[in-house]
Amino acid sequence: METTCSHYYNIVCKISSLTGMWPYLKPKTKVLRIALLTVILLTILIPQLAYQFMCKRDLNCTFKAMTAYLLSFVALLKVYTFQFNTRTIKDLTRHLFCAWKELNSSEEYEIMKSYATNSRRFSLIYSVYCFAAIFIFMSMSLIPYALDIVLPLNESRPILPPYRGYYFVDEREYFFQILWHAIVAWEIVIAGIIAHDCLFVTYVEHVCSMFAITGYAQLLEDTFTVPFAVQMLIVTVGMSITLLQITQETSDILEATRYVFYVIGQLIHLFFLSFEGQRLIDHSLEIRDKMYSSFWYKASMKLQKLVMMVMMKSLQPSFLSAGKIYIFSLQSFTMILQTSMSYFTVLATFQ
């Protein structure tokens, strides 16, 4: 059982351990790795904020800067959500592993196995996607250099920085140093984002498989609702600003293409979270349907009253929310898209 259990969670365990977010790490190891991750993130964030300062009152420049550093703030928020809730995260993880030991039949085992397989599949696909997306996005900065070699002009093409940042040096002279720093630093930082999201999905899948333990679902909601509220605000504003950048970069196809990929990445991230929230809602409603289909009427009168209370409770589905306002579901996903488009329209009027 231990081998089987560790097989399904080995990906998320390794990534979260490397980033210092695994709850069972030794305290010193945890602090050291989180500190290292924070320092690396600051080497990205400080140049981004410096670029923002250089923009002064230029709105177009400001929006370009915000597109860059909003993602850095999201990464910082995700990492420290786990640090400020270490005890709760440890309780969630302990409950997850203990549930495997309490299985009483092969049928229960197969149910747990199917949901654990879902979380492992997500962890693998999401990790590969994020690491590859960061590398490809940053490597697009090499295209102007490649074109200068293949299709040279009378003068060098303008450089395409990996992201908007001010490094206090000549960007053309130190371009490759900046590029390699961006690739290495962001690959490390994105590991923290992956660890957060994969652990979250693992917990949600476990709730779906063991939904009878309603306290677990509530614990998950209480832990993530406030951090997700901040994340949703950043994502909505960030998506609106990125859409604005796409419309303003019509003369620079390469830069506009990068912004398109950036928006797609934001949509994929939001869709995964909304999809897991929808699964939780659906599974909570299935309890009511299964109870209606059972032979409850053959039970004793005392038991029937208890069943009736459970049925009444199940009329209100369980859900995951952002600040008790935004409920993660596929319907809410479309609402966020509409809201982002509305903000984009408002921002466009200032141009």
N, C-alpha and C positions, 0 to 999 in steps of 0.2 A: 504493500500500500504506500509506503514512504517513497519508494522509487517511482511509482506511478504518479503520485501527487507532485513530486519534484519535477517530473518530466513536463507536466502541463504548465508549470509556473517558472521554469528555469530561465526563460528569456527575460521576463519582467524582473526576476530576482537578480540576474546578472547586471542588467542595465541600471536598475535602481541602486544596487550595491556600489557600482563604479561611480555613481554620482552622489553617493552618500545619503540616499533617500530610502534605503531599505531599513525598516524599523528595528531589525534585530542586529544591526551592526554595533560593534563596540563604540561607546560614546566618543572616545578619542579619535577613532577612525572616522566616525561620522562627522565630527566637527572639522577634522582636517580636510576631508573631501569636499564638504560643503564650502569651506573657506576657499579652497582652491577653485572650485566652480564659480564662486562669487567674484574672485579676483579676475578670472578669465572673462567673466561677463562684464565687469567694469572696464576692462581694456577695450571692449566694444562700445559700451554705453557712454563713456567719457568723450571719445571723439564724436559720437553722434550728438551729444548735448552741446559740444563745442561748435559743431556745425550749425546747430539751431541758434546759438548765440550770435554767430556770424551773420545770420539771415536778417537780424534786426526787424525791420517792418516789411520786408518782402514776403508777401503771402505765399507766392508760388514756391519760394525757397523754404518757407516754414512748413508747408505741406509735405514737401519732399523729405525734410528732416523728420517730421512726425511719422511718416511711413516707415522709416528705419527704426527709430527708437521705441515706438509703441510695442513692437514685437519683443524688444529687449525687456521692457517692463512686464510683459506677459510671462516671459521666461522666469524673471525674478519672482513674480507672484506665485507661479506654479511650484517653484523649488521651495519657497519659504512657507507655502501652505502646509507642506508636510512637516517642516521643522517646528512650526508653531502648534501642530496637532500631533506630535510624536506619540503620545500616550493613546490617543484615539485610533491612530493609524495602526499601532501595534495591536490594539484590541480587535480591530477589523481583520487584520491578518491572522491573528491567533484563532479567531472564530472560523475563518476560512479553512485552516488546516485541521482544526478539531472536528469540523463537520465531516471530514472524510473518515475519521476514526469512529464516528458514531453511526455509520451506515449499517443497516441490519439485513439487507438483501441485495441480490445481484441486480434487481430492477432499480433500486435506489442508486446503486453504483453506476449503472449505465446512464441514468439521468445526470448525475454529477459529472460524469465523464464527458457527455455531449456538450455541456455548458463550459467545462474547463477547456475542451478542444476549441470552442469558439473564441475564448479569451486568448488562447495560445496563438491561434491563427491570426487574430487581430494584432497581437503584439509583434508577430513576425512581419506581416505585411506593412503595418504602420511604421515599424522601425526602418525597414528597407526603403520605404517611400521617403521618409523624412531625411535620412542620411543622403540618399541619392539626390533628392530635390535641392538640398542645401549645396551640394557639390556642383550640380549642374547650374544652379542660379549664379553662384559665385564665379564659376568658370566661364560664363558668358562674357565676363570682362575681358577675356583673351581674344574675343572675336575681332575687335579693331586691329590688334597686333597681327593676327593671322591674315587679315585682309591687306594690311600694309605690305606683307610679304608676297601674297598671291596676286593681289591687284593693287600695286603701289600707285599713289597719287604724287603730285608735285610736293605735297607736304604731308606730314604724319596726321593721321586721323585723331580726333579728340579722344582722350582716354575715357573709358567707361568704368568708374569705380565700382567695387563689389557692393558697396552701400554708401549712402551719404554720411560722410564723417570728415572731421578736420583733424589731421594728425600732426599739425605744426611743422610739417616738412613739405618739400616739393613732391606733389603726388606723382608726377611723371618720372622723376628720378628714382623714387622709392616705390614705384608701382608694384613690382613683384614682391617686395617685402610686405607691403600692405595686403596684397592679394593672398599670400600664404598665411599671414596672420588671420585674415578674415575666414579663410577656409578651415584652418585648424581650430580657431576659437569657436566658430559657429557650430562645427561638428561636435565639439565638446558640450556647448550650451544646449544644442538641440537634444542631446542625450538626456538632459534634465527634463525637457518638455516631454520627451518620449516616456521617461520613467513615470512622470505624473499621470499622463493620459492612459498608459497601459495598466497601471495599478488601479486607476479609477474604473476602467472597463472590466478588469478582473473582479473587482468588488461588485459591480452591477450584475455581471453574469452569475456571480455566486448568489446574489439576492434572488435572481430569477429562478435559480435551481432550488433554493431553500426558502421560498417565500413565506412559508408558514411562520418563520421566525421574524415577525414584523418589527421587533425592536432593532434588528440589524439594519433594515431598510431606513428606519428613522435615524439611526446613528450615522449612516452614510449621508443622509440629507443634511443633518446638523453640521457635519464636518465640512462639506463642500459648498454649502449654499452662499455664504458671504464671499469667499474667493471667486466663485463663479460669477457673482454679480459684477465684480470689478472687471473680470475677464470679458464678460459679454459687452460691457460698456466700451472697453478698449477695442474689441473686435469690431463692433458696430461702427465706431468712429474711424478706426483704421481702414475698414473696407470702403467707407464713403470717401475718405481722402485718397485712397489708392485708385478708385474709379475716376476721381477728378484728375489724378496724374495721368491716367491713360488718355483722357481726352485732350490733355495739354501737350502730350508728347507725340502728336500726329506726324511731326517732321522727323522724329527719331524713332524709326521702326524698332530698332533693337531695344531701346529703353522701354518703349511701350510694351513690347513682348515680355520683358521681364516683369513689368507690373501686372500683366495679364496672368502670368504664372503665379505671382504673389497672391492675387485675388483667388485663383483656383485653390492654392494651398490653404487659404483662410476658410474657403467654403468646405473643403474636405475635412478640415479640423472640426468645424462647427457641425457638419453633417454627422460625423462619427459620434459626437457627444449627444446630439439630438436623437440619433438612431437608438443608442443605448437607453436614453430616457423613455423613448417610445416602447421599447421592449419591456421595461419595468412596468409601465402603465398597463400594457397588454397582459402581462403575467399576473398582475394584481387582480385584474378583472376576470381572469380565467378561474380564480378560486371561487368566485360567486357562481359562475356557470357550472363548475363541477359539483358544487354543493347542491344546486338545483337539480342536477341529474342523478344525484345519489338517492339511496333508499332511506332518507332521513325520516320519512313518515312511519317507518317501521320501528323506529327507536322509541325509547320510553319518553313520557311527557316531559320529564326533567331535561333529558338530553335534547329534545326538540326545542325547548326554550333557549338552551345554549346555542344550538345551531342557528336559531332565529337571530340571536344577537350578533353572531359572526356574519350572517348574511347582511344585516343592516350595516355593519362596519365595512363590509366589502363593497357596498354601493358607492363608496367614495374611494377611487383608485389611489394607490400610492404613486408618488412621483418624485423626481429630483428637480430642484428649482435653483435659480440664481437670485438670491436675495428675496425669496418668497414671492417674486414678481414674475420672472420669466420661467416657465415650465418647459423642461427639455422634452420636446416631441417633434415629430415631423411637421405638424401644423405650425408650431412656433418657429421652426426653421424657416419656413416661407415668410413668416411675419418679420423675422430679422432681415431677410433680403429686402422686403418692402421698406422697412425702416431705413436701411442703409441707402437705398435708392432715394428716399425722401431727403435724407441728410445730404446726399450727393447733389441733389437738385438745389438745395438751399445754398450749399457752398459754391456751386457754380455761378450763382447770381452775384457773388462778391467779386468774381473775376472780371 
